[in-house]
């Protein structure tokens, strides 16, 4: 599996083929992915301050209100925000982001409203969370391919809710079987990380959330299972680190390095009797990994070019 090309390498190839000039390639290389004006940032800050004030008024207004009234108010607010997000003109990037902020607020409001109404029934809390998470995940998946950031944020919030509520429905925490919750978290993190490999807006948010779930799950399983179970974070971390190095993704590299380091430290601490042997073994593990990477790089350099490869 070949390493993913960097932006610089792709631009150099385009310049070499004459499809871009060096000046155009330099502009592309140094252009920021996002561009926020001071006016837009101040507007978001002002909106946040106003939101805090509105929340204070809402708390006072609904202090003695019934749960049904609160749910209705949240639903009406969500519908109003959704309508505003739909009607806002998309005449610039700033307006597009503002519409997605309103859309995100609508998702939160409608989800909270659904949770309030479901709480009026005899459903268990974990069942309510799972029901609320399903439309959030579905909408996030649908919108992630067309939005700048709101789809990825919704998906990254909905998947953990779905994972942990599903595990709770199996009474995993009540039975003390933390490994079941860890397995759910590990699987959910892998799915979310894989979804983050698509060319979608703010895909790094999905990958980072997926890496967090993988870390959570592997550490839970390590704490529950003795013996070989101590190596679960090492295995998960090595996979994340390998994939991150191929795709040049910092969040995967960081999560993989953390999982391997913690897993090796815990396993060696359990299995070896003294600090001296633990230190030597830790150094040896790192050296083996370093030598393996060096050997792989040397094999790549001496391997013959494949069919159709340009001659040197």
Helices and strands as residue ranges (DSSP letters): H 7-16, H 22-30, H 38-61, H 67-87, H 93-118, H 125-144, H 150-169, H 178-195, H 203-224, G 227-231, H 232-247, H 250-271, H 275-302
